[in-house]
């Protein structure tokens, strides 16, 4: 039986080693769009694929009737693995459901099983299949970057692809932990954090120099040799040689005190305090561990928590709990292996990965991680010493994290049930959409909705709309336009309402009776009368006392007690859509402020626009320029000059 296999990271150097160009063939079974789940039809489609397969390593994708990916798996032998899905009696109920929805398969061959494992990870990240274990994490992990390419390298926080030249240190568990560490490192090593452009414009030291968090290389308060020494110390400290760095600073402080240079001694004392703060802020004792990540799993109540500790150079750089989805009836060791693969999709593996149990295909995982890190990576289960103590602490944290999760989910489930009853909904909603719009006297109007579900906000489903047809200051018209565009698209994409994530179970509107009437009438014109609608209006004192009024489509109004958890939840939804739509409006307004009349000319990009403005000074002078003058602008060809001239001088 094929297990659910989660992903592995892209190449840390940013190269796409494994991509679909390796595909030897793609095989699709028959199946009509919109077909219902059918175990026999799914088995037939898989059998047709098996006939074409060879005993080679690779990755397979199972597709439903719409072409959406249901599952991604890897195999040492594609023919043997895929054939397992035709043995219906040996499959679990979960896999039977998957097979019943399968109507086609896509096959990609690779050179080895380790390559297949890494390619599978990339596909899982791209397609997010519902039958794979998914490690849900909205943001990438932050790193500390000592960025090179400048005479005086800067220290900064970094997320995402590691494209910049320099030394990366991490991962840190959160932005808060990396910000705190950077602040302390600035006090300890006095490295600059400003941008290169800010650095080049300085004529006197900035505030960071005054508060002893920068050595002010921008104005020559430290020479390159001295700054390079600070940089070497920072690299040693972050690389695990903190004791040697502290000893050196202590020796320098003692010498300064002996020479009666008390100002220097005080500065070195403050640097030592910063070093002590960094080490003292580590909540976990990781002495002697070196570079390692520690993972422990705990299961309870049908849910799983995986606790991770991140240790670099013997220093704990934070910890985070993960709650994987779609774990179903999988073995806990399989789930942990899947979590590791998805975690290292973006984070480079350390030399040691410590786990609380033996993993399936552990040697294969090590081989895949070695390929990513381009050095030896070892996965082990510690049995004694400091590593064992660290593992026990990770286990305790996993238990506590899952207990908190279950308590929170229980409270949230209760709130959702009470909200369902209060709003008179047929069932607890799994997708709530909240709508609002923002403008200034009708200008730069933007509409938007946010999405919430049982597990919180679903930020990758947020959407915004540039208002196109509604009249100035017509709030009702703006809401009508947003609803018409949103639900017209839903009717086109999924008229039978079979696809998850297209239709909401509840629509909340920020507004009162007028907004409710606009939305209700718009949906009725589209022939939609079964989407629950509720409008949230501020009370008589604009919501200061929590006296929101909830308007129903039939004209009824209801309120909640000021201390109601349901009221707090609905207020939080409204506040989130406020935040999102106002941010979208401000961004649009900022773009308009920085816009230029030259933006309207087709074929004129940023470089040519800049050249024209530098040459003539203003857009109005560009408009009034003769063709010969336009041709003399550096970087502007004759054809582009003709385009600009024709744009402003076209005959009526």
Secondary structure, DSSP 8 states (H G I E B T S, - for coil): -----------TTS---S-GGG--B-------TT----HHHHHHHHHHHHTT--S--EEEEEE-TTS-EEEEEEESSHHHHHHGGG-GGGS-HHHHHHHHH--EEEEEE-SSHHHHHHHHHHHHHHH--TTS-B---SS--EEEEEE-SSSS-EEEEE-S---SSEEEEEEES-HHHHHHHHHHHHHHH----S-HHHHHH-SS--HHHHTTS---GGGTSS-HHHHHHHHHHHHHHHTT-HHHHHHHHHHHHHHHHHTT-HHHHHHHHHHHHHHHHHHHT-SS--TT--SEEEEEEEEETTEEEEEEEEEETTEEEEEEEE--B--TT--HHHHHHHHHHHHTTTS---SEEEESS--TTHHHHHHHHHHHHTS--EEE---SHHHHHHHHHHHHHHHHHHHHHHHHHHHHHHHHHHHHHHTT-SS--S-EEEEEEEEETTEEEEEEEEEEETTEE-GGG-EEEE--SS-TT-HHHHHHHHHHHHHHHHHHH-TT--STTTS-SEEEEES-HHHHHHHHHHHHHTT---S-EEEEE--TTTTTTS--EEEETTS-EE---TT-HHHHHHHHHHHHHHHHHHHHHHHHHHHHHT--GGGGSTT--HHHHHHHHHHHSSHHHHHH--HHHHHTSTT--HHHHHHHHHHHH---
